[in-house]
Amino acid sequence: MEKAKVYFTKEITPESLIKIYDVLGVKLTGNIGIKVSTGESGSKGYLKADLIGPLVNKLDGTIIECNTAYPGKRTTTKEHLKVAKEHGFVDMGKGIEILDGLSEFKIPVNNGKHLEYDIIGEAMKKYDSFINLAHGKGHAMGGFGANLKNQSIGFASRHGKAYIHSCGKTESPTLCWVSKHEQKDFIESMAEAAKAVSDYLKENNKTIVYIIVANAISVDCDCDAHQGDPVIGDIGIFASLDPVANDQAFIDAIWKTHEEGTKDIKERIDTREGRHITEYAEELGLGSTSYELIEI
C-alpha cells in the first residue's frame, strides 16, 4: 500500500500556509467552508486571524463552526458569533457561519462499535469543498486535538457533540457529561464520527483537504477558557489529503521533541489514550498511519 503524503514546513506564516495549501495540488471550488475552532472566550491558542486570514481571503472561503455542548460562551449561535467577532473570524473571506445555527441532520456511521449515526449542522449541505484547518494542541478529554478531532467533535452539532461524548448513549448536552463509558470508547467514538463525515463528503462529491498548524502547543484545548501556556516550542504546519496520516505526523513530531515540557504533553496524550484515535481510524478505513513526510 502506498504511503500517504504529508507535507511539512517549519515556517508558520500566512505565506507558508498558502504555500503548503498550494502544494497539496487540489483546487477547491464552489462554496468553500474552512473549519476552524473559534476558541472559547478566554483561550489563547486558537489560530489567529492574521495567520489564516490571507488563505481564507485567497479562497474567498467562509469560516465554519458549530455550537458547543459544554456550558460556555459558544453554546448559542448569538453568543458564539460574539466570541468569533472578538477573535477576528468575521472579517475575512465571506465571514463566518455556525453550521448548526438553524438546524441539524443525521448521517450514518458505517461499521461503528459505539455510534449508529453522527449529527452535523444543516448548513454543511450548502458547501462544495472544505479545509479542515486544525490547531494542533493537547486536549483535556481527547489527549490531543488535530484534524480527526476537528472532523468529529468539531463538525458535529451541539447534539452531535453530546452523542459522541457519551459514546452513543444520549444526545442531551446536559446528560452526556454524566454518562459512564470507558475512555477508549470515547476515543473510538470520535474516530467513528470523523469517518462518518468523510463518507458523507465522498457520497455527495464534496472535497476536503487537511492542514494542522502546530503552534502555541498547550496541554489544553482552545475550548478551555483557562487554557495554559504552551509547553513546547512551535513545530510547523502539516498538510495532507489523509487526516489519519496528518494527525500521525503531528503526534510523531511531538514525540521527537526533547524539551522540558515534552513530558507534559506526552502525559496528557497517553493518560487519555489519545494515540489510539489514529490506529482505530485506520481500522475504520479513514486513512493510513503510514506516511511519507515531504518537507517544503
N, C-alpha and C positions, 0 to 999 in steps of 0.2 A: 504494500500500500504506500502510495506516495505521501511524503511528509507534507503537512500544511506549511505554507509560507507565512512567517511572521516578520514584518518589517519593524525596524527599531532605529530610533535616533536618540542620542543623549541630550540633544538640544531641545529645550522646552520653550518655544517662542511661537507667536502667531504664524510666522513664516514656515517654521518646521512642521507645524500642524497641518498647514495647507499642503506642504511638500509630501508628507507621508500619506495624506489622503490621495493625492495625485498618483503616487507610486502604486497604490492598490490597483489602478487601471480600470476602475469601474466608474462609468459616468452615470451618476444618479440623475434621474429625470422626473418630470412631473412635479407633483406637490411633495416636497421633501420635508420629512419630520426628523428633528435632531433631538434624540432622547438624552437628557442630562438630569442630574439631580440638582434641583434649585437650591438645596441646602436649607436646613432648618434655621429659623431666626436665632442668631447667637453662634452658629457654627462658623468655622474659619476656613476650612479646607476645600470647599466646593470650587469647581472650575470657574475661574473669574472671567467676566465679560470681556476684558481687554485681551485675554488669551484666545478665547474661542470665537469672539465676535467677527474677526475678519473671515474665518472659514464659513460661518453662518451667512454672512453678507455675500460672499462669493457665490454661494449656492442658492441665495435668496430663500433660505430654509426657515422653518418655524421651529422654535424651541417647544418640545412637547414634554409633558409631565403628567403625573396622576396624584390625586389626593392621598394623604397618609391614613393608615389605620390607627396609629398611636395618637393619643391626645397631644396636640401641639398647635403651631401657628399655620399648619398646612392641611388641616383636616377638611376645611371647606374651601370651595373654589374662590370665594371672595377674599378670605384671609390669605390663601395660598398666593393669589395674584399680587397681594400687597408685599409679601416676602420676596416674590420673584422680581418685583419692581425695585425693592431695596437692594437686591443683589445684581441688578443690571441686566436681567434677562428679557425685558420687554422692549429694549431699544436696539435690537439687532434683527436683521432679516425681516421676516414678516411678523415678528413679535412672538408671543407665547400662547399656547393653547393647553388647557387642562383637559386631557382626553376623556376623563370620566366626569367632566363638569356637568353634563346634562343626563347622560345615560351610560349603560354598560351592556356587554353581551358575553355569552359563554362560548368558549372554543374547546374542542375536545383535547384531552390528554390521552395519547396513544401508548398502551403498554405500561401505564403508570402503576406503581405499587401503593401509592398514597392518595393521589388526586384523580378524580374522574374527569375534571374539566378545569379550565382556568377562566378567570373573569377579567376582561380588559375593557378599556374605555371605548365607547361607541365611535368617538371621533377618529379612532385608528383607521376606520374604513375610508376616510377621505384622502389618506396619504398614499402615494405611489411608491416611495422609496424612503429609506431610513439610514441614519447613522446612529449606532449605539455608541455614544460618546461618554465613556465612564471615567470617573476619577478612581484610581487605584489607591486603596487605603484599607485599614483594618475595619472590623465591624463587631459590635458587642454581641450580636446573636449569630451571625454567619461566619465569624472569624475574619473574613476579608470581603471586600466588595469590589467588583470589577465588571466585566461585560455580562457574565452569567447572572449576577445579582440584578444588574440594571435591566436585564431582559425578563427576569421573573418578577421579583418584588417591584421593580421599577415600572414595568409596563402594566402591572396589574392594577385594577381599580381598587378603591378603598375596600370593597367587599372581597375582591380577589386577593388582596394582601392578607386579609384575615383568614381566608380559606387556606392560603399557602402556609401562613404562620401556625395554623392549627393542624397542619398535615391532613387537611380534608375533613375536619370534624365540624367546623362551623364557618359561616360567612359573616358572623357578627364581630364588628370591630371591638366590642366590649368583651365578649366571651372568649375570643381567640387567645387572649393573654393568660387565661386561667386553664386552658385546655392542657391535658397531660399527654406528652409524647416524648419519644427518645430524640436526642439531639441529631443523631444520624438521619432520622426520618425527616426532620426539618430540612437538613441539607439536601436530601434526595428530593423533597417536595419542590425546592427551588429549582433544581435541575429539570424536573418534570414540567414545571411551568415555563421555563426557558425554552424547552424543546417544543412545547405546545405553540408558543409564539412563532418559533421558527417554522413549524409545519403550516401554521395559518398563513404566514407570509408567502411561503412557497406555493401553496394551493391557490393563492389569489394573485400570483405573478407580481409580487412586490419584492423589491430588492433591499438588502440590508448589508452594511459593512460595519466593522468593529474597530474601535480605537480606545486605547486606555492611556490616560495621562497619569503617570506615576510621579506625582509631586506632592509636597506637603503631606507626607505619609504618616498619619497619626494611627494609633491603635483603635481610635474611634471613627465612626462613620460621620458623614456630613449631615446625617439626620439627627445627630446629637447636638442639642443646644449648648452643651457644655463640653464640646469637642476639645480634647487635649492637643498639645503642641506636637509637631512632627517628631518622631523618634529616630528616624534615619534620614539621610540626605535624599534629594530628588534623584530619581533613576533615569527617567526619559519617557518617550512615547512609543507605544506598541500599536501596530495596526495589522489586521488580518481579515480574511473573509471567513475565518473559522473562530468562533467565540471560545471554544474549548482550548484550542492552541494558544490563543491570545492570553487567556487567563493563566494558562500553564506557564507561559513565558514570563508573565508578571511575577507569579509565585516563585519560579526558579530564580529570577533576578533578586528577589528578596533574600532567598536562601544563600545567594552568593555574596551578599553584603557582609562586612565584618566590622560593624560599628557597635558602639556601646548599646544602642537601642535595638539592635537586630534581635536580641534575645526577647525583647518585649513584644515585638510584632510577631515573631515566631510562636511565642507562647499564646498570644491572643488567637492566632490562626489554629494552632493544634489543640488547644483546650476546647475549641468549638468544632473540632473535626472538619475544619474549613476545606482542607485539601481534598476531601472526599468528593467535593462537587464536580471536579474535573473528571475523575475516574468514572463516576456514575453517569455524568452527561455523555461521556464516551460510550458507555454501555448502551445508553438510550439511542445512540446514533446521531447525536447532535454535532459531533466533531471529533477531533483527534488530539490526544495529549502528546503525540509525536510531531515535532515541528522542526523546520529549518529557520534559524534566526538570521535575517539578512539586514546588516547594518547599512544605513544610508547616510 
